[in-house]
């Protein structure tokens, strides 16, 4: 990642905002119905056989977000991302031959980014079993590839960080390639077992809701839970629409608009929306509101590298270097090859008197980008005055 702006743009693209997609969905749906023959499709899959076989349990769906995926976990049951569904009670599900059937959303108060579906018209077929996963294990994303008009198993990646202990909404962090349309799809191990539900990510760092969420969803079907779920769905819709309205605009946000955005996105309970709203607020010079959302995001999932980066960038903009320091120290351990982290660590290390941090960052910078090292060395030898707080 080369800049905060680049990171924000990439996360915005990969977080499945629906900007302009509704206009395209009819064309996309028709295109997706042109399926590859089974034998040819099998030949196109370059992943392990059991991973390729698992594609038969993944389907393209369309709901509030017209581009999504869902995973079959039973004869008539599936799991997908809640942000694809939002406040919808039904979703369109597309079979391999292009046939569209309806799936019912199962009410749930689960606060994470996952929801169950029931599709009575689903023909017989395989479903995925769940498994746990270990850090460093190879994993694969399976989801709808709109451009290739098929369900695809992508190149493998590694589990980078497991869900943080004591944080029920924290996620699996991995490097398995994921793209738009994959949300709600399957993150599987080499045996084709479901270890997570594809959620979001960017810059080579992707996230999945652990498959353990399935047990919570299956037992959370009370009327009270349904009411909570309805409130979450409405919040997702309102937050997304607020983000869409502000997309591409510039200039300082009014108090009213900034508050509406922050409030609606916080009500989702979804760190993905905290980050998206925080990016918008930061870009529109509402730094304090952005910091509040990024802090909530990191509190929900301390292992989220992209959220920490958002927080560090915004602290740096606000010149709150002491508050930035512990997050930079964490990022040095978990994203120490990131040039932005290294540059900030050198600056903050100097301006907060943490010489060890600055020197460690310089040593790492010499390894990953030797051409940038001379300027960093000059900064260490003759640093400019610390900028005054904003």
Secondary structure, 3 states (H helix, E strand, C coil): CCCHHHHHHHHHHHCCCCCCHHHHHHHHHHHHCCCCCHHHHHHHCCCCHHHHHHHHHEEEEECCCCCEEEEECCCCEEEECHHHHCCCCEEEEECCCCCEEEEEEECCCCCCCCEEEECCCCCCCCCCCECCCCCCCEEEEEEEECCCCEEEECCCEEEEECCCCCCCCCCEEECCCCCCCCCCCEEECCCCCEEEEEEEEECCEEEEEECCHHHHHHHCCCHHHHHHHHHHHHHHHHHHHHHHHHCCCCCCCCHHHHHHHHHHHHCCCCHHHHHHHHHHHHHCCCHHHHHHHHHHHHHHCCCCHHHHHHHHHHHHHHCCHHHHHHHHHHHHHHCCCCHHHHHHHHHHHHHCCCHHHHHHHHHHHHHHCHHHHHHHHHHHHCCCCCCCCC
